[in-house]
Amino acid sequence: MSFVADLRVVLRGRDFRRLFGTRLSSQFSDGIFQFGVAGFAFFSPESQTTALQVAAGLAVLLLPYSVLGPFVGVFIDRWSRRQILMVAPIVRGMLLLLAAVLVAADVPDPAFYATALAVLGVNRFFLTALGASLPHVVPADRLMAANAVTPTSGTVITFVGAGAGFLLREVFGGDDRGSALLLVSCCVPLALSALAARTMDRALLGPEPDPNRPQTREAMRNVVTGLVDGARHLGRQRMAAATMGAMAAHRFFYGMSTALGIILYRYYFTDGDPDAALRGIGLVVATSGVGYFLAVIITPYTTEWFGIERWVPIALAASGVLAAATALPFQEWGLPVAGFILGVTAQSVKICADTTVQRDVQDIYLGRAFSIYDMLFNGMYVLAAALSAMILPANGKSYTAVVIIAIGYLVAAVAYRMVTAAASRAEVA
């Protein structure tokens, strides 16, 4: 079934529409917030951005998802999910107002980053509660369709929010006052998200009472041992592990490409003009968003034609060859093209990884497998930015970095194909 057809089916449910509205409002705010943090960290006229600062900024944006992700489920299964969806946006709004005050008062950056980390930590609870709530608002026979459309819609609306953030920055300005106003504007869609959640009955989204549920402290300990068990199980599911590894490799080299692009636009293409640099990166983000959406449409067909085991290495190899071809001339036109290519392949590989893990991993290990998945998805991106901080020159023009990205993608493609071919032979035998 196509994306549009799936969306039409699940939107018939009133409770799904309310939960969906909660998600879209919140993730629209996420897009504005992430753009605001990136603009403040990387493109503020008052700061001189380095590759190390890029790595730190990306860590602030992504590490809460990696560190907190495996543990939030303990609380999501104990607290009213409807209350989480209603209260979390309010808490985030209060933290955003605090962040805006800190920016306007020109408080040292560590205080702002600490507040931003708190915002994203609360958001981790919110997103996890959304995922756990979904089975309560759609019939079992529509759950697959709902799972197909909700993450994609959330990603697309986040890109739209980032675009709105760009337009608001043009209105408010790129100085500290403008950044503060941008953060305040995030509170409007958050208020709408809380109001949408409030329209649902408190008991609608669970969790169901369970007298045999372990104590919270014991459950937290079980998370760590559960992750180890999940990793061992994944190691025995070689197709799933290989495809998750391909996703992690793509995220690593995508992260290097992001850091490279930010520094190139900040200093090489624009002679240090932060506003021109931000407009350039905004175009790259837009083309990447188009690529992400296109991947949703084409991946079901490409995997049907080639199979996941062949399509993933094709996507990885294409990423390496085409990204290098467009980036190596170090011309400004090349980066939006590279952004589109990597957007298509990144989302396509992720869809393949999602599908393979859901297909091959036993249900009792599925939650733990996706916790590991999330840690890799965000952690590899931050690790790549940290490596970029060590190798990128001040103006970002680095043939070495482009070669590492290109060869890395090709090596990942070959390694994936070798592992999956060996796994296929072992299954036949």
N, C-alpha and C positions, 0 to 999 in steps of 0.2 A: 504494500500500500504506500502511496506517496505521502510526503510530509503534509501537504494541504488536506488530503483525504483523512489522514490520521487526526489532524487538528480539528477538522469539521466533526468527526465522530465524537471526540472526547469533550468538545465544547457544549455538547447537548446536556451535560450534567451540570445542575445549578451549583452544587458544592465544588465541583472541579473548577468552574468559572471563578468562584470566589478565591480558591487557593491559587489559581493561575494569576488572578489579578494581584494577589499579595506578592507573588514571585516577580511579576513584571515590574511593578512599582519599585520594589526593593532593588532589583538588578539594574533598573534605569538609574537609580541613585548611585549604585556601585560604579557605573560607568563614569558618571560625573566626578565621583570621589577619586577614582583611580586616575582620571585625567588630571584632577587638581593636584594630587600628590606628585604625579610625574612632572607636571608643570612647575610646581614649587621646587622639587628636588633637582630637576635636570635643566629647566629653562628659565629660571628666575633671573632677571637682569642683575640682581645683587650678588649672584653666586657664580663661581667658576667651576663648572662641572668637570669632573675627572671620571675615568673608568671605574675607579674605586668607589666614587659616590654613586655611580650607576648601579654597581653591585649592591651597595648598601640600600639604595632605594628599592631595588627589586626584591631584596631580602625582606624589607618591611612589608611589601605588598603580598608576598607569597609564603613566607615561612610560617605564619600562624596556621595556614591550611595544612602544612606538613606536620608541624609539631602537635597541634591540638586535635587534628582530624581523627586519629584512632581513639581518643579518649572521650570525645563529646557524646558518643553514642550511649555511654553509661548514664548520662544525665537525661538524654533525649528519651530513654526508656523509663524514666522515673518522674519526669515533670510533665505537666499538661502541655502538649505540643501547640495547642491553640494559644495558650498563654505565652509560650515562647515566641510565637509568630507575632503576637500583639505587643509584647513588652520589648523584645529585642530592637525593633526599629526606634522605639522611644529612647532606649538607652543609647543607641548609636547616634540618634539626633542630638542628645545632650553632649556626648563626647565630641561630635562634630562642631557644636557651638564652642566648646572649650578649645578645640584645635584652631578654630577661626580666631578666637581671642589671642591665642598664643602667637599666631602668625601676624596679626595686626599689631601686637605689642612688640614684635621683633625679638621674641624670646629665643634663646639659643636652640638650634635645630634638634638636639637630642630630646628636648621636651616635646616638640611637635611629633617626632617619630614615635615616641613612646605612646602618645595619644592615638596616633594612626594605627599602631599595633593593637591597641585596645579596641578600636573600631572594628578592625578586621577579625580580632578574636571573637567578638560578639557576633559578627557576621557568619563565622564558622558554625556557631550554634544554630543560627537562623537557617542556613542552607541545609544543614543536616536534618533539621526538623521538617523542612519542606519535603525532602526525599522520603522520610519516614511516614509523612502524612498522606502521601499520594495514594497508597492502597485503600485508604479510608474514604476516598471521594470518587473513585471510579470502580465499576464492576470488574471482576477478575478477567472477563473476556476482553476488556478494553485497556488493561494495565500495560500491555506491550505498546499499544499505540500511544498511551500517555507518556510512557518512558521514552518513546521516540521523539516526541515533540517538545516536552518541557525543557530538557537541558539545551536543546538547540535554540528554542525561543529565548531562553535566558541569556545565552551567549550573544544572540543577535541584538537583544534589547540593551545589553551592556555596551556593545559597539555603538548603538544609537545614543546611549547616554554619554559615551565619550565624545561623540560628535556634538551633542548639546553642550557638553563642557567646553569644547573648543569655541563654539559660538558665544557662550557666556563669557569666556575669557576675553574675546574680542571686544565685548561690551564693557566688562569690568576693568580690563587692563591686566597686565602681567606682573604688576608690583605686588607688595605684600597686602595692600588693601584689596586689590582685585582677587588675589588668592583667597583671602578671608571671606569675601562675598561669595566666591564660588563654592566654598565649603558650606556656607550658610544655605545656599540654594539646594544643596543635597537634602536638606531636612524636609522640603515640600513633598517629594515622592515618598519619603520614609513615612510621613504622616498618613499619606494615602494608603500605604501598605498596612500600617497598623489598623486603620479604619476598615480595610477590606477583611483583615483577619478577625476583627471584632464582630463582623456579621455572621460568623460561624458559631455554632453551639460549642460550649467549652469542652464537652466530652466527645465531640465528633471525631477528632483526629487522634485519640488515644493519648497515652498507652492504656491497654487493658490492664485491670488489676491482676497481680500475680503474686500470691502469698509465698511462692517458692523462689522468688527473685533473690539473688544473693545481695548481701550488704554492699553499700557503695565502695567501701575500702577494699573488700574482697574482689569486687568487679573490676576496680582499677588495676589491681595486681594481675587479674586474669587477662587484661588487655595485652600486657607485655608477653605473657606466655602464649596467648592466642596468636599474636603476630608471628612469633617464632614457629608455631605449628602451621600457620597459614603459609609462611615462606617455604617450609619443608614440603607441604602439599603442592605448592606451585612448582617446586623443583621437580616433582614427579610428573607434572603436566607440561611436557616440553613445548607443545604448540602454544599454550597460553603464556608460558614463561617467556618464550621467544618473542611473541608479539608484544607483550608488555615491555620487554627489553628494547624492541624496535621503537615503541612509543617513547621510552626514556631517552634513547639515543637521539631521536628527532627533537625532543624537548631541549636536550643539551645543546645541540648545534643551532637550534632556533634561538636559544638564549644568547649564544655567542653572536648570532646575527643581529639580535636586538641591541645588544651593547654596542656593537660595531656601528649600526645605523645611527644610534643616538649621538655618539661622539662625532661621527662624520658630519651629520647635519649641524651639530652645535658649533663646530670649528672649521671643518674643511670646506663644506659647501657654502656656508653663510658668513664666513669671517667673524664668527662670534656673535652674530645678531640673534638673540634668543627668540624673538618673535618669528623671524623667518625660519629658524630651525624648527620651531614648534609647528608651523604650517607645513613644513616638509614632512615631519614625522606624522602629523595628522593625516596627510595623504597616504602614507604607508599603512597606517592603521586602517584607513578606509578600504584600501585595496585588499588588505589581509582579511577584513570582514567580509568583503565580497567573495574572496576565496573560500573562507570558512563555509559560507552559505552554499556556494556551488558544490563543495565537497559533499554536503548533505544530499544533494540531488543526484550526483553522479556515482557516489560510492556503491549504492546498491547494485547498479548496473555493471560497474567495473569488477566488483567482486564476483558477480554472477558469471561474467565472461572469463575472467582469469583465475578466480578463486583467491581467497585471502592470502594463501601461501605464496602466490606469484605477484599479486597486486602490491603487497607491502614492500617487497624489494624494488619493484618498479617505481613506486612513489619515493622511496628513499634515494634511489639512484638519480631520479629526475630532480629531486631537491638539490643534490650535490652538483650535478652538471649545469642545470639551468640557473641556479643561484650564483654559481661562480661566473657563468657567462655574463650575467647581468651586472654583477658587482665589480668584477675585476677592472673594467674601464674606469671605475671611480668617477662616474658621471651621475649627476643628480637624478636623471630619468630612470636609472637602473634600479634604484632601491624600491620604488613603488611596484615595479614589475616583479622584483624578487619577493616583495611582501605578498603579492597576489599568489605567486607560485608556492611559497612556503605556507600560506594560509590554506590553500587547497590540500597540499600533501599532509600538513599537520593534522587537520581535522579528519582527513581520510584515514590516516594511520590510527588516529585515536578511535574512530568508529570501529575499525577492524579489531583493535585491542579490546574495546568494550565487548564486542560480539564474541570474540574468542574466549575471553575470561568467563562470560556468562554461559557459553556453550560447554566449556571443558571442565570448569572448576565445580566440584560438588557443592550443593546448596549450603551445607553446614559450614563450608569454608568461604563462602562467597563474600560475606561482609568483611572478613579479615583480608581477603585477597584485594578488595577494592580499597581498603585502608592502606595497604602497601602500594597499590596503584597511585593513590593520591599523593603519598609521600614521594614517590618517584617523579610524578608529574610536575610537582612544584619544586622539589629539591634539586632535580637535575638542571632546571632553568636557573636557579640561584647559583649553583655550582659553576655553570657555564659563565655567568656574569663575573664570578670571582676569578676564574681563569683569564677572562678577557681583561680584567683589571691589571693582571700581571704582564700581559703581552702587548696591549694596545698602546701606540704612541699617543702623544698629547692631542694630535689632530685627527686621530682615528684611522688614517690611511695606512693599512697594514696588509701587504700581500700575504704575509705569513698567516694571519688570521683567516683570510679567505681560503687559502690552500688547506688549512686545517679543517675548515668547515666542509669544503668540497670532498676531500679525501675521507674525512670522517663519515660522511653520509654514504659514500661508496663502500667503505669497509663494513659499515653497519648493514648495508644491503646484502653484501656477500655473506657475512656471518649469519644473518637471519636465514638466508636461503639454505646454507649448509646445515644449520641446526634443524630446520623444518624438514628438509629432505631426509636427514638421518632419522628423525622421529617418524616420518612416514614409512621408511623402510622397516623400522623396528615394529611398527603396528602391523605391517603385512606379515612379517616373520612371526 
